[in-house]
């Protein structure tokens, strides 16, 4: 949920401005999770010039640029950042009670960085005492790309991906070029990754 992905004034070719409609809904979820002492984790593209996927998509959400900043309206106060070049000491470096995190990445999945190297997400989840069978609620862009690959890697690690249906979206796949749009991606994730699909109002009921 960075500026480049949501605002054409930053990236005319890749921005999905309808995704801005998700911001207040995701914000409500963030606030509810934090009130319930549950962690909130951004997994954010912060690309480097060496990232392989730039050959397909061109420069976007480049580390150090305003385009890679989290879009206004989401909750970021007190965020603990785990950068691309994270080390074990970084995952161990936050204090008890820290609930808001950002993990940088360079590929589609929140778990996998450029070249197949791991992001800090799995070590962070372990530090937060997540275990197989626990739910990971997935929001943001895009249902058929980053969300999908993150759901897959979550499933392969034993977690239960929960796709928050009105807090995820994707470009319309009118001619089938992308393989699937938002709705078909949700069905794919349900079938292949045993993902649960819930609207945000149901998620809010669960975490109260």
C-alpha positions, -999 to 999 in steps of 0.1 A, spaced: 0 0 0 26 25 -11 21 57 -31 34 42 -63 8 14 -62 -21 37 -54 -15 72 -69 -11 79 -106 7 111 -96 35 89 -84 34 60 -109 9 65 -138 16 30 -153 11 9 -122 -11 28 -98 -45 13 -90 -63 43 -77 -95 24 -68 -73 8 -42 -75 40 -22 -111 29 -13 -95 2 9 -76 26 31 -103 35 56 -114 -1 59 -78 -13 65 -73 15 90 -104 3 110 -89 -32 110 -55 -19 121 -69 0 150 -91 -29 161 -61 -53 160 -39 -30 180 -66 -24 206 -68 -61 210 -30 -64 214 -26 -82 181 2 -74 157 -2 -55 125 25 -61 99 31 -41 67 49 -61 40 61 -34 16 79 -33 -17 111 -14 -13 129 -22 -45 166 -20 -53 179 -16 -88 191 -52 -88 157 -67 -82 148 -91 -109 111 -82 -112 120 -47 -124 128 -62 -157 91 -68 -161 75 -39 -143 101 -12 -145 112 9 -115 85 12 -88 83 16 -51 121 21 -50 137 21 -16 144 57 -5 118 74 -27 85 90 -18 68 65 -41 77 37 -17 62 54 14 31 40 29 1 59 16 -15 85 39 -45 73 59 -30 41 72 -17 38 108 21 41 111 28 57 144 55 38 163 62 14 134 92 -9 138 110 -14 104 128 -45 93 148 -36 62 158 -56 32 193 -63 47 178 -74 81 198 -95 105 188 -117 134 196 -90 159 170 -67 141 142 -92 147 153 -95 183 157 -58 187 121 -46 195 107 -43 230 79 -63 245 46 -48 236 56 -36 201 27 -44 178 32 -24 146 58 -36 121 70 -31 85 89 -58 66 106 -47 34 106 -70 4 117 -71 -33 94 -97 -48 57 -106 -48 56 -127 -17 59 -113 18 81 -142 28 105 -142 -1 130 -116 -12 149 -111 -44 169 -143 -55 148 -165 -31 163 -151 0 140 -148 30 125 -116 42 122 -109 79 86 -120 79 89 -156 91 115 -148 118 92 -120 129 62 -143 131 82 -168 152 94 -140 175 57 -130 179 49 -166 189 29 -175 157 27 -212 151 12 -235 124 -26 -233 124 -26 -196 133 -44 -172 110 -27 -145 89 -52 -119 77 -41 -105 43 -52 -71 31 -40 -47 4 -28 -50 -32 -31 -71 -53 -54 -101 -48 -40 -119 -78 -3 -111 -72 14 -101 -39 -16 -112 -18 -18 -145 -37 19 -153 -34 20 -144 2 -11 -166 9 7 -195 -8 39 -191 12 18 -187 44 0 -219 36 32 -238 29 44 -228 63 13 -241 80 -5 -208 86 -42 -202 77 -44 -173 52 -75 -152 56 -82 -130 26 -102 -100 38 -124 -96 7 -133 -59 9 -97 -50 20 -80 -65 -11 -84 -57 -48 -67 -60 -81 -68 -47 -117 -97 -61 -137 -86 -90 -159 -109 -82 -188 -91 -102 -216 -76 -129 -194 -40 -117 -198 -33 -118 -160 -49 -152 -155 -74 -140 -130 -89 -109 -114 -99 -102 -78 -128 -127 -76 -111 -156 -94 -80 -150 -73 -100 -154 -41 -115 -186 -54 -80 -198 -64 -66 -190 -29 -96 -208 -13 -91 -240 -33 -53 -243 -35 -42 -227 -2 -73 -235 19 -76 -198 25 -106 -184 43 -124 -154 28 -141 -129 51 -153 -93 48 -138 -69 72 -170 -66 93 -167 -103 101 -130 -100 110 -139 -71 133 -164 -94 152 -137 -121 155 -111 -99 172 -133 -81 197 
